[in-house]
């Protein structure tokens, strides 16, 4: 059984789409561990603020099967994929971690590099997996958050 952590983000009707996405994830994967939800400015483009959180769950499914289910959940929640990586979205679901798996292929990068780049990914992950160690860096997510430059990226806690 693998412990999986997934980031969720939305800046189009975020309350609606995050709630719907979490319901769909619970239907597919069972019990979820949820971080607080944080509001942040859009990164890489001008747009509405995002709501972001991290969910954790256990799964017997292979990592690509989990990723396919998450893509289906995005599609079921009106996600429009464009060539522009930085754009408004109803629901964005990204696997951050799949146990200690190290993977980089055409479809997936695990662990996601966003963990170390963005406060809106690292803080919620540190909140629900504080003693878990980054599989490459070897530091816990609590330690990584403690050492993160918090002045550059502002987060507002929603709930």
N, C-alpha and C positions, 0 to 999 in steps of 0.2 A: 504494500500500500504506500503510495507516494503522497507526501504533503505538497500541495500546490498552492501558490500565492498568485493572485490575479489582481492587476490594477483595473479600476473602473473609472471612467471619466465621461462627462457630458457637459456641453454648453448650449444645447438646444432642449428646452423644457427639462432641465436636469432632474428635478424632483420626480417627474413622471417616468423618464427613461431609466434612471438608476433604480428606482423601485421595481419597475418591470424587469429590468435585467437581473436584479437580485432574486426576484421570484423565479425567473426562468433558470437561473443557476442553481437555486435550491431544488427545483424540480429535477434537474439533471444530476446534481452531485450530492444532494443531501445537506446535512448541517453545514452552515457557513460560520466562520469566525470573521467578524467585521471590525474594521477600524472606525474611528471617527471619520466624518466627511469634512473635507477642507475645500475652501473656495480660493481659486488662484486666477490670476490674469492669464489670458491666452498666451501661449509661447509660440513664437515664430510667425505670428500673423495678428492682425487686428480683428478681434471678435469679442463676443460675450465672455464673461468669466466662466471658468470651468468649475464643476464640483468633482472632487476626486476622493477616492477611498481605495482600500485594499481589502480583498476577501481571501480567506484561506479555507481549504477543504482537503479531505483525503480522497484519493481515487485509485482504483485498480486499473484504470485505463492508461494506455500508452500516451505519451505526451502529444503526439500529432492528433490522436483521437480527441483529446481534451481541446486542443486548439481548434479543431473542426467544429466541435460543439459550440465553442465560444463564438466562432464566426457565424454560425447559424443563429445564435442568440442575438448577435449584433444585427443581422439581416432581418430577423423577426421584430426588431425594434427600430426599423426604418433607417438603418445605417446606410448611407450612400458612400461608396468608395470612390475616391477621385485620385487622380495622379498626384495631386498636391498633398503631401504628407501632413502639412500644417493647415488644417481647415476646421470649420465648425462641424460638430458631429452630435448625433443623438446619443450614441453609446459607443464607447471605445473600451474593449476588453483585451488586455495583454497579459500573457503568462509572464510573470516575473521570475518565479522559481518553480522548479519541479524537483523536489528533494535536493540533492547535490549535483544534479545533472549539469554537465557542460555541453552545450550544443550550439552550433552555428551552421545553419544550412540556408537554402533559399527561402524557407518559410519561417523559421524560428531562430531566435537568439536567446539563449538561456545560460546564465542569468542575463536579464535585460540590462543594457548599459544605462538606461534611464534611472535605475536604482541609485547610482552614484552621482547622477547629474542633477536630479530634480527633487526639491524638498517635498513636493506633492506626492512623490512616490516613496521616498525614503522614510519620511516621518510616519505615515500610516503603516508601513511595513515594520518599522521599529516598534510601533505601538502594539502590534499583535504578534510579532516574532522577535522580541528584544534579545533573546539569547541565542537565536539561530545565527550561524556564521555564514558570511558571504563565501561561496565555494571557491572563489579565486583569491580574494583579499585575505580571508581568514579571520577578519574581525567580525564581532557581532553587529547586528543592525543598530543596537543601542549605542555601541561605540562609534559606529559610522555616523549616526545622527549627532552625537555629542561633538564630533569633530567637523561637522558640516558647516560651511559658511552660511549662516542663517540670515545675514544682513541683505544678501543679494536677492533672495526670493521670499516674498511675504506670503504667509498663509493665514487665512481666517478660518477658524473652526466653525462649522455649521451645527453639527450635532453628531 
